[in-house]
Amino acid sequence: MKRAYVRPTMVGERFVANEYVAACGDKGKVYKFKCDAGGGKSGKVYLETNGKEGLQLFDINNNDTFLSKYHACGTTHDANAADEFLDGYYVRGLTVTPVKVWRGEKGDNTHCTINLNIKDWETAKS
């Protein structure tokens, strides 16, 4: 049996993505959390800004910073993973509750959750 020479050819295929895949960490990831601190009762929110554990209000040179008055809206928010989530305290009377604070989509609102571990929050892709 005689063999015939076959010239090698190269066939290229173009890759065309048929769906978007985020390859850069948390890009496109959103956290879902419920704005629930205080259970719907009005209070105040302070940010943890002095590096000392717990709320400090009476240390003249080193207080935690007052942020705003607050009333839980009870809504489950979709917050972009690139947004800033701040440590803070919800205060009503003499009761102080540690919270995570999200300032809203435009950074000008106050939303707080008592679920402090972000790793436990439900996530989705935007």
C-alpha positions as CSV (number, residue, x, y, z in Angstrom):
1,M,0.0,0.0,0.0
2,K,1.4,3.3,-1.1
3,R,1.1,6.3,1.2
4,A,0.2,9.7,-0.2
5,Y,1.6,12.9,1.2
6,V,-1.0,15.1,2.7
7,R,-0.1,18.7,3.2
8,P,-0.8,19.9,6.8
9,T,-3.3,22.6,7.2
10,M,-4.2,24.8,10.1
11,V,-7.8,25.6,10.8
12,G,-8.5,28.4,13.2
13,E,-11.7,29.0,15.0
14,R,-12.7,32.4,16.4
15,F,-13.9,32.4,20.0
16,V,-17.0,34.4,20.4
17,A,-18.3,34.7,24.0
18,N,-22.0,34.0,24.2
19,E,-22.4,35.3,27.8
20,Y,-20.6,37.7,30.1
21,V,-18.3,36.3,32.7
22,A,-16.6,38.5,35.3
23,A,-13.1,37.5,35.8
24,C,-12.0,40.3,38.1
25,G,-12.8,39.3,41.6
26,D,-16.1,40.8,42.8
27,K,-16.9,42.9,39.7
28,G,-20.6,42.6,39.1
29,K,-21.3,41.0,42.5
30,V,-24.0,42.4,44.7
31,Y,-24.7,41.8,48.3
32,K,-28.3,41.3,49.5
33,F,-28.9,42.4,53.0
34,K,-31.9,43.5,55.0
35,C,-32.1,47.0,56.6
36,D,-33.3,45.8,59.9
37,A,-31.3,47.3,62.8
38,G,-33.6,48.5,65.6
39,G,-36.6,46.5,64.3
40,G,-38.3,49.6,62.9
41,K,-37.7,51.9,66.0
42,S,-36.1,55.2,65.5
43,G,-32.6,55.7,66.9
44,K,-29.2,57.2,66.0
45,V,-26.2,55.7,64.1
46,Y,-22.6,56.3,65.0
47,L,-19.6,55.1,62.9
48,E,-16.7,53.2,64.5
49,T,-14.0,55.8,63.8
50,N,-11.7,55.8,66.8
51,G,-10.4,52.2,66.6
52,K,-11.5,51.4,70.2
53,E,-13.9,48.5,70.5
54,G,-17.4,49.6,71.5
55,L,-19.1,53.0,71.3
56,Q,-17.3,55.9,72.9
57,L,-19.3,59.1,73.3
58,F,-17.8,60.8,76.2
59,D,-14.1,60.7,75.4
60,I,-13.6,64.4,74.5
61,N,-10.7,63.8,72.1
62,N,-11.7,60.4,70.7
63,N,-15.4,59.9,70.2
64,D,-17.0,57.7,67.6
65,T,-18.6,59.8,64.9
66,F,-22.4,60.5,64.8
67,L,-23.7,59.7,61.3
68,S,-27.4,60.3,61.3
69,K,-30.8,59.6,62.8
70,Y,-32.1,56.2,61.6
71,H,-35.2,54.2,61.2
72,A,-35.0,50.7,59.6
73,C,-36.8,50.6,56.2
74,G,-37.1,46.8,56.4
75,T,-36.1,46.5,52.7
76,T,-33.7,43.9,51.3
77,H,-31.1,46.0,49.4
78,D,-28.8,45.0,46.6
79,A,-25.5,46.7,47.3
80,N,-22.6,46.6,44.9
81,A,-19.6,44.6,46.3
82,A,-17.4,47.6,45.5
83,D,-19.4,49.9,47.8
84,E,-18.1,50.7,51.3
85,F,-19.6,48.8,54.2
86,L,-18.8,50.6,57.5
87,D,-18.7,49.3,61.1
88,G,-21.0,51.3,63.4
89,Y,-23.6,51.3,66.2
90,Y,-27.3,51.7,66.3
91,V,-28.3,53.5,69.5
92,R,-31.7,53.7,71.0
93,G,-31.8,55.0,74.6
94,L,-29.2,53.1,76.5
95,T,-29.1,50.2,74.1
96,V,-26.2,50.0,71.7
97,T,-26.2,47.5,68.9
98,P,-23.2,46.8,66.6
99,V,-24.2,47.2,62.9
100,K,-22.9,47.2,59.3
101,V,-23.7,50.5,57.6
102,W,-24.3,51.0,53.9
103,R,-24.8,54.6,52.7
104,G,-27.0,53.7,49.7
105,E,-26.5,53.8,46.0
106,K,-25.5,57.5,46.0
107,G,-23.7,57.4,49.3
108,D,-26.1,59.8,51.0
109,N,-28.5,57.5,52.9
110,T,-28.2,55.3,56.0
111,H,-29.1,51.6,55.9
112,C,-28.0,49.2,58.7
113,T,-28.1,45.5,59.3
114,I,-27.4,43.5,62.4
115,N,-26.0,40.7,60.3
116,L,-22.3,41.7,60.8
117,N,-20.6,38.9,58.8
118,I,-20.7,39.9,55.2
119,K,-19.6,36.4,54.2
120,D,-23.1,35.2,55.3
121,W,-25.0,37.7,53.1
122,E,-26.7,36.4,50.0
123,T,-25.0,37.4,46.8
124,A,-26.0,37.7,43.2
125,K,-24.6,39.0,39.9
126,S,-25.7,42.4,38.7
